[in-house]
Amino acid sequence: MEKSLHQLRTGQVCDDFENWQKIRNNERTGLEAIYKKYISQLFSLGRSIVSDEDFVKDCIQDVFLDLWKYRNSIKTVDNFKLYLFKCLSHKIYRQIESSKMERGLLELEKYDVLYFLESAESDLIRTQIDQERSFKLSNAIDKLPARQREVIRYYFFDSFSYEQIAEVMKINVQSVYTLVWKAISGLKKSL
């Protein structure tokens, strides 16, 4: 029997809650479980903000070190994925700002759109058309300002609600609506 989406989500929330309790009880197994569960999603998010893989890996490592270090002072987390995304986003932007201050100037890296090729059985013409569209979309996204690229990532690739995006980016919901609208308008003009 297949589990319903609600059952799966409830199970994931319970797993996260159990792992969080382990972390709070000084059990590293909880931290390892959270790390294994979310590492690929965190890496993908980080790469959507900057393209430097080593920088992203360092920031993710810092997030988990902070999580362990401050485990007893962090309140109970309702949505662990959202919490980790928020921590990583803030860590990346803080590191970028810190780098800007040290070096004077830092240009944000280009946004890399992940593109997955269809299976080998797919029609070659369709694959070529999809590749061209992806290339055009990637170029159009590259031309957007950093905050618009970030909001596109959260909204379209991670399926966050406007409220969740506002929380992660530390802006109000109306600003999220505006950023999404501006990003989509910019993409329409570029395409």
MOHUJO-V950899 format. One record per residue. N is the residue number from 0. RES is the residue in one small letter. SS is DSSP state (~ for helix, > for strand, _ for the rest). PHI is phi in whole degrees, 0 to 359 (999 if undefined). D_LAST is the distance of its C-alpha to the last C-alpha in Angstrom with 2 decimals. Layout:
N,RES,SS,PHI,D_LAST  N,RES,SS,PHI,D_LAST
//
This chain:
0,m,_,999,44.55  1,e,_,279,41.01  2,k,_,278,40.58  3,s,_,288,38.62  4,l,~,301,35.54  5,h,~,297,37.79  6,q,~,297,40.45  7,l,~,297,38.04  8,r,~,297,36.67  9,t,~,297,40.25  10,g,~,297,41.34  11,q,~,294,38.63  12,v,~,295,39.65  13,c,~,296,43.29  14,d,~,301,42.62  15,d,~,298,40.84  16,f,~,297,43.69  17,e,~,297,46.30  18,n,~,294,44.67  19,w,~,296,44.42  20,q,~,296,48.13  21,k,~,297,48.89  22,i,~,300,47.14  23,r,~,294,49.14  24,n,_,265,52.26  25,n,_,65,51.64  26,e,_,259,50.72  27,r,~,294,48.18  28,t,~,298,47.45  29,g,~,294,45.42  30,l,~,296,43.28  31,e,~,298,42.84  32,a,~,295,41.81  33,i,~,296,39.17  34,y,~,301,37.92  35,k,~,298,37.72  36,k,~,290,36.01  37,y,~,249,33.20  38,i,~,301,32.84  39,s,~,292,29.91  40,q,~,292,27.93  41,l,~,294,28.88  42,f,~,296,27.94  43,s,~,298,24.48  44,l,~,299,24.08  45,g,~,301,25.45  46,r,~,290,23.17  47,s,~,285,20.14  48,i,~,267,21.60  49,v,_,223,22.92  50,s,_,268,22.91  51,d,_,285,26.65  52,e,~,299,28.31  53,d,~,296,31.80  54,f,~,300,30.91  55,v,~,297,29.48  56,k,~,299,32.60  57,d,~,298,34.83  58,c,~,295,33.28  59,i,~,297,33.66  60,q,~,301,37.23  61,d,~,298,37.91  62,v,~,299,36.72  63,f,~,288,39.16  64,l,~,296,41.91  65,d,~,296,41.55  66,l,~,300,41.57  67,w,~,290,44.85  68,k,~,298,46.28  69,y,_,256,45.75  70,r,_,303,46.27  71,n,_,274,49.27  72,s,_,255,47.77  73,i,_,275,44.43  74,k,_,290,44.70  75,t,_,298,44.03  76,v,_,260,40.37  77,d,_,279,39.13  78,n,_,236,35.70  79,f,~,295,36.02  80,k,~,299,32.44  81,l,~,298,31.19  82,y,~,299,34.00  83,l,~,294,33.18  84,f,~,299,29.44  85,k,~,296,30.51  86,c,~,299,33.08  87,l,~,294,30.77  88,s,~,302,28.04  89,h,~,294,30.80  90,k,~,298,32.47  91,i,~,298,29.41  92,y,~,293,28.76  93,r,~,295,32.52  94,q,~,295,32.73  95,i,~,296,29.88  96,e,~,299,31.64  97,s,~,297,34.91  98,s,~,296,33.52  99,k,~,301,32.23  100,m,~,293,35.73  101,e,~,289,37.40  102,r,~,259,35.37  103,g,_,95,34.23  104,l,_,222,30.52  105,l,_,214,28.07  106,e,_,268,24.40  107,l,_,296,22.51  108,e,_,288,21.43  109,k,_,289,17.93  110,y,_,281,16.67  111,d,_,257,17.20  112,v,_,274,15.54  113,l,_,284,18.28  114,y,_,234,17.62  115,f,_,253,20.46  116,l,_,289,21.11  117,e,_,288,22.60  118,s,_,297,26.31  119,a,_,298,27.93  120,e,_,285,28.72  121,s,_,294,25.12  122,d,_,295,24.19  123,l,~,299,22.99  124,i,~,296,20.43  125,r,~,298,18.82  126,t,~,298,18.90  127,q,~,296,17.20  128,i,~,297,14.34  129,d,~,298,14.10  130,q,~,296,14.34  131,e,~,296,11.50  132,r,~,298,9.20  133,s,~,298,10.96  134,f,~,297,10.69  135,k,~,296,6.94  136,l,~,296,7.29  137,s,~,300,10.38  138,n,~,296,9.25  139,a,~,295,6.90  140,i,~,294,10.07  141,d,~,303,12.28  142,k,_,279,11.33  143,l,_,286,12.41  144,p,_,297,16.15  145,a,~,305,18.51  146,r,~,294,19.53  147,q,~,291,16.09  148,r,~,299,15.54  149,e,~,295,19.00  150,v,~,293,18.61  151,i,~,298,15.56  152,r,~,301,17.95  153,y,~,297,20.83  154,y,~,285,19.30  155,f,~,268,17.17  156,f,~,267,18.93  157,d,_,255,22.43  158,s,_,57,22.57  159,f,_,281,24.37  160,s,_,283,25.25  161,y,~,300,24.52  162,e,~,294,28.17  163,q,~,295,28.08  164,i,~,297,25.11  165,a,~,301,27.06  166,e,~,293,30.07  167,v,~,295,28.46  168,m,~,272,26.74  169,k,_,58,29.83  170,i,_,226,28.15  171,n,_,278,28.77  172,v,~,299,26.94  173,q,~,299,25.71  174,s,~,294,24.03  175,v,~,295,22.25  176,y,~,304,21.01  177,t,~,296,19.82  178,l,~,298,18.10  179,v,~,297,16.27  180,w,~,299,15.30  181,k,~,296,14.16  182,a,~,295,12.17  183,i,~,294,10.38  184,s,~,299,9.96  185,g,~,297,8.65  186,l,~,293,6.02  187,k,~,300,5.18  188,k,~,294,5.53  189,s,~,286,3.78  190,l,_,267,0.00
//
